[in-house]
Amino acid sequence: MTAPDAADADAIAVDALTVRYRDHAAVQDVSFRAASASFIAIVGPNGSGKTTLLKALLGLETPDAGTVRVLGRPPDAVPAGQIGYVPQIKTFERSFPAVAVELVLSALHQRWPFRVKEDERTQAVQALDHVGAHHLADRALGELSGGELQRVYLARSIIRQPRLLLLDEPATGVDRAGAHDLYDLLDAYQARTGATVLMVTHDWNAAYHHASHVLVLDRTQISYGPPDAALSEANLRQAFGHVGHAHAMLIGRNPDD
């Protein structure tokens, strides 16, 4: 019998998804598909349901209507290790006496590694190396900058070589140069592994220059498609109200210009 994830060409399939909190629809009637090895960006204003949608893909929110399939399966049926996740809000206490390699290894067993085996340390350092952070392996978490911490969390998310990588505002707390490096790392990881990447972001330029498809969301779906089409001025005005001069920055320009 063929495994459902092998038979399904879509890494993500969302159909008429609605998620409610009491009487409030955080996400309403959203439908899109992401092909395997695609790079999807989700953009929208604060409170537009971006994180709720991400939680539905992770199986942390139950749809009130519609369906979600990830790698050909319901989210809670996806085998462990096939989804990597980088949260926006880091929940650990910065004063906790731990080093970066331990945080990376916590993804292997879904608990804190109070004893680090040599072979697992090697695996964690390799993951850190893939994100340009092998030199941070023994640095205390409380000493890391925002950009360094994001690299460590990215290493944590890829240590099991996931087929799908979900990131919630990965450039939060990172300066412009660090954000640029982070997006390049995501491109390189996808090129090397063929993974599907889905990123929630406020950065329209990052969505335009790195994503193959963009979902513009304001609780309901405004547009979904290639960046040129999805990030039209009309769509951005519908989502954000006022776009000012920002839209001109998207079209045909490098974000560093």
Secondary structure, DSSP 4 states (H G I P E B T S, - for coil): ---HHHH--EEEEEEEEEEEETTEEEEEEEEEEEETT-EEEEE--TTSSHHHHHHHHHTSS--SEEEEEETTB-GGGSPTTSEEEE-SS--S-TTS--BHHHHHHHHHHTS--SS--HHHHHHHHHHHHHTT-GGGTTSBGGG--HHHHHHHHHHHHHTT--SEEEEESTTTT--HHHHHHHHHHHHHHHHHH--EEEEE-S-HHHHHHH-SEEEEESSBEEEEESHHHHT-HHHHHHHHS--TTHHHHHTT--TT-
